[in-house]
C-alpha cells in the first residue's frame, strides 16, 4: 500500500518506508557562526550537538546506518586555529562517548570512524580504537563518522589493495568485480546509502561516499546544519518515502 502523509507535522514515515542507510554532509557551521557575530568554533560546537541529537534520533526511529561527513581531507587547508578547534571537539566527543559506553551498549549503538588515520593525533587514534572495540558487537544502529575522509582516496586505496592481490597472484585483473571494490571500502559490509542529505544551500557531493552514492537519493535544503532539527530530518524522510527508486529500470 502506497504511503500517504498524514499532514505536514514532524513525524517520520512508517518503518517500511525508512531508508536503511543515511549519509549527511554536515555543512554551514562557519556561516551560522558568522551570521551571529561569533567565531567559527562556536558553529562547529553547535553542529556537533546537532549531530549527537540526530544520531540519537536515528537510533530511536530505527535507522540502521548513519554516516556523517565531519572533516574532509581538504579541510586541513582551513586556518590552523579552526582545525585545532575541530580536533578538540572531536576529542571531547570521544571522551564523552567513552563515558557513555555502557549506555550505548544497552542501546545497541555501534560507533565507527572512516577515513585516513595518518595525520590524526595519537591520542585521538587511541580514543577511536577504544571506542570502536567497545562497541564492535552492537548491531542496532551503526554510526560512521567520516574524519580525515576523502571519497576519491577511499576508492584509490581499495584499488591499490586489489592491485597488490593481483601482483601476488592471488587473483587476476579479469576476475575483479564491482563488489570487490565495495568490499575494500571503509563501509564494507554495509548497504550503500539510500539517502544523502546536504543542508546549507550547497548542491554538491564534495568527495563524500562517491562510490557508495551511485544510486542514492539526494535531498538538499537551505538550512544551516547548526539549525537542523528532528522536524527537518522528518521532512527529508517524508520526501524520501515518496521517491520512486528504479535503479535504472522502468
C-alpha positions as CSV (number, residue, x, y, z in Angstrom):
1,X,0.0,0.0,0.0
2,X,1.4,3.4,-1.0
3,X,2.4,5.6,1.9
4,X,0.3,8.8,2.2
5,X,1.5,11.6,4.5
6,X,-0.9,12.5,7.4
7,X,0.0,16.1,7.3
8,X,3.0,18.5,7.4
9,X,3.7,17.9,11.1
10,X,7.0,16.3,12.1
11,X,6.5,12.6,12.2
12,X,8.7,10.0,10.5
13,X,7.1,7.7,7.8
14,X,6.3,4.1,8.7
15,X,9.3,1.8,9.3
16,X,8.9,0.1,5.9
17,X,9.4,3.4,4.1
18,X,12.5,4.5,6.0
19,X,16.0,4.2,4.4
20,X,18.4,1.7,5.8
21,X,21.4,4.0,5.5
22,X,21.5,7.8,5.5
23,X,24.5,10.0,4.8
24,X,24.7,13.6,6.0
25,X,27.1,16.3,4.8
26,X,27.1,18.5,7.9
27,X,27.6,21.9,6.3
28,X,27.1,25.5,7.3
29,X,28.7,25.7,10.7
30,X,31.0,28.6,9.9
31,X,28.3,30.6,8.2
32,X,26.0,30.0,11.1
33,X,28.5,31.5,13.5
34,X,29.4,34.4,11.2
35,X,25.8,35.4,10.9
36,X,25.7,35.7,14.7
37,X,29.0,37.6,15.0
38,X,30.6,34.5,16.6
39,X,33.9,32.8,16.0
40,X,33.6,29.8,13.7
41,X,34.4,27.4,16.5
42,X,31.0,28.2,18.0
43,X,29.4,27.0,14.9
44,X,31.3,23.7,15.0
45,X,30.4,23.2,18.6
46,X,26.7,23.7,17.9
47,X,27.0,21.5,14.8
48,X,28.5,18.8,17.0
49,X,25.5,19.0,19.3
50,X,23.1,18.7,16.4
51,X,25.0,15.6,15.2
52,X,24.5,13.9,18.5
53,X,20.8,14.8,18.6
54,X,20.2,13.4,15.1
55,X,22.3,10.2,15.8
56,X,20.2,9.5,18.8
57,X,17.0,10.2,16.8
58,X,18.1,7.7,14.1
59,X,18.5,5.1,16.7
60,X,15.1,5.9,18.2
61,X,13.2,5.5,14.9
62,X,15.2,2.5,13.6
63,X,17.7,3.8,11.0
64,X,20.3,1.0,10.8
65,X,23.2,3.1,9.4
66,X,24.1,6.7,9.6
67,X,27.3,8.2,8.0
68,X,28.2,11.8,8.8
69,X,30.8,13.9,7.0
70,X,32.6,15.7,9.8
71,X,36.1,16.6,8.4
72,X,37.4,16.0,4.9
73,X,41.0,15.6,3.7
74,X,40.6,19.0,2.2
75,X,39.6,20.6,5.4
76,X,43.2,20.7,6.6
77,X,43.6,23.8,4.4
78,X,41.4,25.8,6.8
79,X,43.1,28.2,9.3
80,X,45.1,26.3,11.9
81,X,43.1,27.6,14.8
82,X,39.9,26.4,13.2
83,X,41.4,22.9,12.5
84,X,42.7,22.7,16.1
85,X,39.3,23.6,17.5
86,X,37.6,20.9,15.4
87,X,40.0,18.3,16.6
88,X,39.5,19.4,20.2
89,X,35.7,19.0,19.7
90,X,36.4,15.5,18.3
91,X,38.4,14.6,21.4
92,X,35.7,15.9,23.6
93,X,33.1,13.8,21.8
94,X,35.3,10.7,22.0
95,X,35.8,11.1,25.8
96,X,32.1,11.7,26.4
97,X,31.2,8.7,24.2
98,X,33.7,6.5,26.2
99,X,32.0,7.6,29.4
100,X,28.6,6.6,27.9
101,X,29.9,3.3,26.7
102,X,27.6,1.3,29.0
103,X,24.6,3.4,28.0
104,X,25.5,3.0,24.3
105,X,25.9,-0.8,24.7
106,X,22.4,-1.1,26.2
107,X,21.0,0.9,23.2
108,X,22.9,-1.3,20.7
109,X,24.8,1.7,19.3
110,X,28.0,0.9,17.3
111,X,30.4,3.8,16.5
112,X,32.9,3.6,13.7
113,X,35.4,6.1,12.2
114,X,36.0,6.1,8.5
115,X,38.9,8.0,6.9
116,X,42.7,8.2,6.8
117,X,44.3,7.7,10.2
118,X,47.6,9.2,9.1
119,X,47.6,12.8,10.1
120,X,45.4,12.4,13.2
121,X,47.0,12.9,16.6
122,X,48.0,9.7,18.6
123,X,45.7,10.5,21.5
124,X,42.7,10.8,19.1
125,X,43.6,7.4,17.4
126,X,43.8,5.7,20.8
127,X,40.4,7.0,21.8
128,X,39.0,6.0,18.4
129,X,40.4,2.4,18.8
130,X,39.0,2.1,22.3
131,X,35.5,3.2,21.4
132,X,35.4,1.0,18.2
133,X,36.5,-2.0,20.2
134,X,34.0,-1.4,22.9
135,X,31.0,-1.1,20.6
136,X,32.1,-3.6,17.9
137,X,29.4,-6.2,18.7
138,X,26.5,-3.8,18.8
139,X,24.1,-4.1,15.9
140,X,21.1,-1.8,16.4
141,X,22.5,1.3,14.8
142,X,25.9,1.9,13.3
143,X,27.2,5.5,13.2
144,X,30.1,6.1,10.8
145,X,31.9,9.3,11.5
146,X,34.0,10.4,8.5
147,X,37.1,12.2,9.8
148,X,40.0,13.0,7.5
149,X,37.9,11.4,4.8
150,X,38.0,11.7,1.0
151,X,35.9,9.6,-1.3
152,X,38.4,9.5,-4.2
153,X,41.2,8.4,-1.9
154,X,38.9,5.7,-0.4
155,X,38.4,4.3,-3.9
156,X,42.1,4.6,-4.7
157,X,43.1,2.8,-1.6
158,X,40.7,0.0,-2.4
159,X,42.1,-0.3,-5.9
160,X,45.7,-0.5,-4.6
161,X,44.8,-3.3,-2.3
162,X,43.2,-5.3,-5.1
163,X,46.2,-4.5,-7.4
164,X,48.5,-5.9,-4.7
165,X,46.5,-9.1,-4.6
166,X,46.8,-9.4,-8.3
167,X,50.6,-8.8,-8.2
168,X,50.9,-11.6,-5.6
169,X,49.0,-13.9,-8.0
170,X,46.1,-14.3,-5.6
171,X,43.6,-13.2,-8.3
172,X,43.6,-11.9,-11.8
173,X,42.5,-8.4,-13.1
174,X,39.9,-10.1,-15.2
175,X,38.2,-11.6,-12.1
176,X,37.7,-8.3,-10.3
177,X,34.1,-7.1,-9.8
178,X,32.3,-4.0,-8.5
179,X,31.6,-6.0,-5.4
180,X,35.4,-6.4,-4.8
181,X,35.8,-2.7,-4.7
182,X,32.8,-2.3,-2.4
183,X,34.3,-4.9,-0.1
184,X,37.5,-2.9,0.2
185,X,35.9,0.4,1.2
186,X,35.5,1.8,4.7
187,X,31.8,0.9,4.6
188,X,32.4,-2.8,3.6
189,X,29.6,-5.0,4.8
190,X,27.1,-2.1,5.0
191,X,24.4,-1.3,2.4
192,X,25.1,1.8,0.2
193,X,23.3,4.9,1.5
194,X,19.7,5.1,0.3
195,X,19.6,8.8,1.1
196,X,22.1,11.6,1.3
197,X,21.1,14.9,3.0
198,X,23.0,18.1,2.5
199,X,21.8,21.2,4.3
200,X,23.2,24.8,4.0
201,X,22.1,25.6,0.4
202,X,25.0,23.8,-1.4
203,X,24.3,21.3,-4.2
204,X,27.4,19.1,-4.5
205,X,28.8,15.9,-3.1
206,X,32.1,17.3,-2.0
207,X,34.0,14.0,-2.3
208,X,31.7,12.2,0.1
209,X,30.9,8.5,-0.5
210,X,31.5,8.8,-4.2
211,X,31.3,5.1,-5.0
212,X,28.6,4.3,-2.5
213,X,26.3,7.1,-3.7
214,X,25.8,5.8,-7.2
215,X,22.1,5.2,-6.6
216,X,21.4,7.4,-3.5
217,X,18.5,9.8,-3.4
218,X,19.7,13.4,-2.6
219,X,17.8,15.9,-0.6
220,X,19.1,19.5,-0.2
221,X,17.9,22.3,1.9
222,X,18.9,25.9,2.8
223,X,19.0,25.2,6.5
224,X,22.5,25.6,8.0
225,X,23.5,22.5,9.9
226,X,23.5,24.1,13.4
227,X,19.8,24.9,12.9
228,X,18.9,21.5,11.7
229,X,16.2,19.8,13.8
230,X,14.4,16.4,14.1
231,X,11.5,18.1,12.3
232,X,13.8,18.9,9.3
233,X,15.0,15.3,9.4
234,X,11.5,14.0,9.4
235,X,10.7,16.3,6.4
236,X,13.6,14.7,4.5
237,X,12.4,11.2,5.4
238,X,8.9,12.1,4.2
239,X,10.3,13.3,0.8
240,X,12.4,10.2,0.5
241,X,9.4,8.0,1.2
242,X,7.7,9.4,-1.9
243,X,10.6,9.0,-4.2
244,X,10.4,6.3,-6.9
245,X,13.7,4.3,-6.8
246,X,14.0,2.4,-10.1
247,X,17.8,1.8,-10.1
248,X,17.9,2.2,-13.9
249,X,14.8,0.1,-14.5
250,X,11.3,1.2,-15.5
